[in-house]
Amino acid sequence: MRLPVSNKRGFTLIEVLVILIIIATLAALAIISFGSIVDRAKRTSSISMLNTVRTEMEAYLMDKKKYPDSINFANFTDQDNNSILHALAYEDVQNKIYSIEASTYTPPPSNQDSYTLGAKAIDSNHTLLTLTNKGVTY
């Protein structure tokens, strides 16, 4: 008499669940990692745009021999309604920077050639960026 041969092939339920848990953990880590990479890229984009604004402010200084006393952030003009942004459109600035508040612009004292401009980046934390004639800090 012949005994039946058991040809069990495949995985047990426990093995399948362990594999699913491992895959879910790796996917969660990848998503978290991807989110931080995207945020860093958005912050870098905002910093790059502020550096372009800094270049425009330096061009304004060369033209007018001083930085603007005030800035109208609705259209990026100075106190005399002269445009500050020549090489780029204000819409470009709006797309790369979350917000620039009028109260964050500090014009230079008469005896100094420096200014301070605060802005928020377009990353998820809206990182506060500070623009001066030396560069951008955050």
C-alpha positions in Angstrom: 0.0 0.0 0.0 1.3 3.4 -1.0 1.1 6.4 1.3 -0.1 9.7 -0.2 2.8 12.1 -0.9 2.2 15.6 0.4 3.5 18.2 -2.1 2.8 21.3 -0.2 4.1 24.3 -2.1 3.5 28.0 -1.3 3.7 30.2 1.7 2.0 30.1 5.0 -0.3 33.0 6.0 2.3 34.2 8.6 5.0 34.4 5.9 2.8 36.4 3.6 1.9 38.8 6.5 5.6 39.3 7.4 6.4 40.2 3.8 3.5 42.6 3.6 4.6 44.3 6.8 8.1 44.7 5.5 6.9 46.1 2.2 4.6 48.6 4.0 7.4 49.7 6.3 9.7 50.3 3.3 7.0 52.2 1.4 6.3 54.4 4.5 10.0 55.3 4.8 10.2 56.1 1.1 7.2 58.4 1.2 8.6 60.3 4.3 12.0 60.6 2.5 10.4 61.8 -0.7 8.4 64.4 1.2 11.6 65.9 2.8 13.3 65.9 -0.6 10.4 67.8 -2.2 10.4 70.3 0.7 14.2 70.8 0.4 13.8 71.4 -3.4 11.0 74.0 -2.8 13.0 75.8 -0.1 16.0 75.9 -2.5 13.8 77.3 -5.3 12.6 80.1 -2.9 16.2 80.8 -1.9 17.2 81.0 -5.6 14.4 83.4 -6.3 15.4 85.6 -3.4 19.0 85.7 -4.7 17.5 86.9 -8.0 15.6 89.6 -6.1 19.0 90.5 -4.3 20.6 90.9 -7.8 17.7 93.2 -8.8 18.1 95.2 -5.6 21.8 95.6 -6.4 20.9 96.8 -9.9 18.5 99.3 -8.3 21.4 100.5 -6.1 23.6 101.0 -9.1 20.8 103.0 -10.9 19.5 105.1 -8.0 22.7 105.2 -5.8 20.6 103.9 -2.9 18.3 101.1 -1.9 14.5 101.9 -2.0 13.1 103.6 1.1 10.0 101.4 0.9 8.7 98.7 -1.4 5.1 98.2 -2.6 4.9 94.4 -2.6 1.7 94.4 -4.7 3.8 95.1 -7.8 7.4 95.4 -6.5 7.8 99.1 -6.9 9.6 101.7 -4.8 8.3 104.8 -3.1 8.3 106.7 -6.4 6.5 103.9 -8.3 9.7 102.8 -10.1 9.9 99.1 -10.8 12.5 97.2 -8.7 12.3 94.0 -10.7 13.6 94.5 -14.3 14.8 91.0 -15.3 11.9 89.0 -13.9 8.1 89.4 -13.5 6.5 89.7 -10.1 4.4 86.7 -10.9 7.6 84.6 -11.0 8.5 85.8 -7.5 4.9 85.0 -6.3 5.3 81.4 -7.7 8.5 80.7 -5.9 8.0 82.5 -2.6 5.1 81.8 -0.3 4.8 85.3 1.0 6.7 88.6 1.4 5.1 90.9 4.0 5.6 94.7 3.6 6.4 94.9 7.3 9.4 92.7 6.8 11.4 95.2 4.7 13.8 97.3 6.6 15.3 100.0 4.5 18.9 100.9 5.2 19.8 103.7 7.5 21.3 106.7 5.6 24.8 105.8 6.6 24.7 102.1 5.6 24.3 100.2 2.4 22.3 97.3 3.7 18.7 96.2 4.0 16.7 93.3 5.4 13.8 91.6 3.7 11.8 88.7 5.2 10.0 86.1 3.2 8.5 82.7 3.7 9.5 79.8 1.5 7.0 77.6 -0.4 8.0 74.5 1.5 5.4 72.8 3.8 6.8 74.6 6.9 6.9 78.0 5.2 10.5 78.5 6.4 11.3 82.1 7.2 14.0 83.4 4.8 15.9 86.6 5.4 17.4 88.5 2.5 20.1 91.0 2.9 22.6 92.5 0.5 25.0 89.7 1.6 22.7 86.9 0.7 19.9 84.7 2.0 19.7 83.0 5.5 17.2 80.8 7.1 
